[in-house]
Amino acid sequence: MKKTISFLGLGKMGIVMAPLFLQAGHQLTVYNRNAKKTIALVDDGAHLASTPQEACDSSEFIFTMLSNDKAIQSVFFDDKGLLSTNVEGKIFIDMSTLQVETVKILSNAAIKQGADFIDAPVSGTVAPAAEGKLMFFCGGEAAVIERVRPLLEILSRRIIHAGDVGSGALLKLVVNLPLAVYWQSLAEAISLGASGGLDEDLMLDAIADSSAALAVLSMKIPTILGVDLPVAFDMKSMEKDINSILATAQTLDLDLPTTASTLRSYSEAIEKGNMGDKDAVAVVNYLNNKLKSKKGK
């Protein structure tokens, strides 16, 4: 059965996810702050909303995929935002990577006005997003998630119900933490070997074929070696996610020293290396070069 869907946020991920709803035969309304990004979707049959409020009025299911906590709160709470209209009976599905407290603020506000809300951040980059092969981490009532499941299945290879609202956001941060730390540890490992005379290509080949490898490492080796490839997940986004991890840990009275050290490395690479738009794995290059430079002094 055709559903009415609004999709807000056409960044690197949203721009390839939203068309899948059209291809599945649903009625799609799109909103993006930069309306130029909506042109192709409108040409393919999507409706264009001029404000989040208009997008909300158009549909039963409202998907949001925004870059950070500030952006999502603006879309929900600003004048002509999503919650500035009658939302009774609607379902909000937020796919952004947010702090748990932000998710709860959004959920409480939506539910207070008679809507349902689930947090459903995703694991995966642009390529699997375009193929409908993301993994969703969902937080919310089981009955609400089941209502949304047929739509999530259009975008996903797996859907995990993590628990109540906020659980999806927390699980996404849990999944992101070891990846962020891994790239820093890899840089230190490469620097250790290079300082002793080992070849960088040889070390990466050995690591990729060992128990020390992440599944994604083999795909990232060319980027580590300096090949200019399309960016899947940039360093600014990684820094934002690590900040969310540490902010959430603080609310839980947890100290994460390794993660805090990792944040300093990403922030330094962005500020001193001007690498914010580079692939997050480029932190390996930055740290390796930094350690080499120190050794040479």
Residue pairs with C-beta under 8 A, 6 or more apart in sequence:
2 25
2 26
2 27
3 26
3 27
3 60
3 61
3 151
4 26
4 27
4 29
4 58
4 59
4 60
4 61
5 21
5 26
5 27
5 28
5 29
5 59
5 60
5 61
5 62
5 63
5 151
6 28
6 29
6 30
6 31
6 49
6 55
6 56
6 58
6 59
6 61
6 62
6 63
7 14
7 17
7 18
7 21
7 28
7 29
7 30
7 31
7 63
7 65
8 30
8 31
8 32
8 52
8 55
8 62
8 63
8 64
8 65
8 66
8 75
8 82
9 32
9 64
9 65
9 66
9 67
9 71
9 75
9 96
10 18
10 30
10 32
10 34
10 37
10 38
10 41
11 65
11 66
11 67
12 126
13 65
13 95
13 122
13 125
13 126
13 129
14 32
14 65
15 37
16 126
16 129
16 130
17 65
17 129
17 130
17 134
17 155
18 28
18 30
18 41
18 46
19 41
19 44
20 132
20 154
20 155
21 28
21 151
21 154
22 28
22 41
22 44
22 45
22 46
24 154
26 151
27 47
27 59
28 41
28 45
28 46
28 47
29 46
29 47
29 48
29 49
29 54
29 55
29 58
29 59
30 38
30 41
30 42
30 46
30 47
30 48
30 49
30 55
31 38
31 48
31 49
31 50
31 51
31 52
31 54
31 55
32 38
35 48
38 46
38 48
42 48
47 58
49 55
49 58
51 80
51 81
52 75
52 76
52 78
52 80
52 81
52 82
52 84
53 80
53 81
53 82
53 84
53 85
54 80
55 62
55 82
56 62
56 82
56 83
56 85
56 87
56 90
57 85
57 86
59 90
60 89
60 90
60 91
61 90
61 91
61 93
61 148
61 151
62 82
62 90
62 91
62 92
62 93
63 93
63 94
63 95
64 72
64 75
64 82
64 92
64 93
64 94
64 95
64 96
65 95
65 96
66 72
66 75
66 96
67 96
67 237
67 240
68 96
68 98
68 240
69 98
69 99
69 102
69 244
71 96
72 94
72 96
72 98
72 102
72 106
73 102
73 105
73 106
74 81
75 81
75 82
76 82
76 83
76 106
76 109
76 110
77 83
77 109
78 84
82 92
83 109
83 110
83 113
86 113
87 110
87 113
87 114
87 115
88 113
88 114
88 115
89 114
89 115
90 115
90 116
91 115
91 116
91 117
91 118
91 144
91 147
91 148
92 106
92 110
92 115
92 116
92 117
92 118
93 117
93 118
93 120
93 148
93 151
93 152
94 103
94 106
94 117
94 118
94 119
94 120
94 121
95 120
95 121
95 122
95 136
96 121
97 121
97 169
97 172
97 173
97 176
97 237
97 240
97 241
97 244
98 119
98 121
98 169
98 244
99 169
99 244
99 247
99 248
100 166
100 169
100 170
100 173
100 248
100 251
101 247
101 248
101 251
102 169
103 119
103 139
103 165
103 166
103 168
103 169
104 165
104 166
106 117
107 117
107 119
107 140
107 165
107 166
110 116
110 117
111 117
116 140
116 141
116 144
116 147
117 140
117 144
117 165
118 138
118 139
118 140
118 141
118 144
118 145
118 148
118 165
118 168
119 138
119 139
119 140
119 165
119 166
119 167
119 168
119 169
120 136
120 137
120 138
120 139
120 148
120 152
120 168
121 136
121 137
121 168
121 169
121 171
121 172
122 129
122 134
122 135
122 136
122 137
122 155
122 156
122 172
123 134
123 135
123 136
123 137
123 172
123 175
124 133
124 134
124 135
125 232
125 233
126 230
126 232
127 232
128 134
128 157
129 155
132 154
132 155
132 156
132 157
133 156
133 157
134 155
134 156
134 157
135 156
135 157
135 158
135 159
135 160
136 152
136 155
136 156
136 158
136 159
136 160
136 168
137 160
137 162
137 167
137 168
137 169
137 171
137 172
137 175
138 145
138 152
138 159
138 160
138 161
138 162
138 167
138 168
139 161
139 162
139 163
139 164
139 165
139 166
139 167
139 168
139 169
139 170
139 171
140 164
140 165
140 168
141 164
142 161
145 159
145 161
149 159
152 159
153 159
160 171
162 168
162 170
162 171
170 248
173 241
173 244
173 245
173 248
176 241
176 242
176 245
177 242
177 245
177 256
177 259
179 214
179 216
180 238
180 241
180 242
180 245
180 259
180 262
180 266
180 280
181 258
181 259
181 262
182 214
183 280
183 281
183 283
183 284
184 261
184 262
184 265
184 283
184 287
186 207
186 217
186 224
186 284
187 265
187 283
187 284
187 285
187 286
187 287
187 288
187 291
188 287
188 291
189 203
189 207
189 212
190 200
190 203
190 204
190 284
190 288
191 287
191 288
191 291
191 292
193 200
193 203
194 200
194 203
194 288
194 292
195 291
195 292
195 295
200 225
201 225
204 217
204 221
204 224
204 225
205 221
207 213
207 217
208 217
208 218
208 221
220 279
220 281
222 229
223 229
223 279
223 281
223 282
224 281
224 282
224 284
224 285
226 285
229 279
231 277
231 278
231 279
232 279
233 279
233 280
234 276
234 277
234 278
234 279
234 280
235 266
235 269
235 270
235 275
235 276
235 277
235 278
235 279
235 280
235 282
235 283
236 270
236 276
236 277
237 280
238 266
238 280
238 283
239 263
239 266
239 267
239 270
239 276
242 259
242 262
242 263
242 266
243 263
245 256
245 259
246 256
246 259
246 260
246 263
249 255
249 256
249 259
265 283
265 286
265 287
266 280
266 283
268 286
269 275
269 282
269 283
269 286
269 287
270 276
273 286
275 282
275 283
275 286
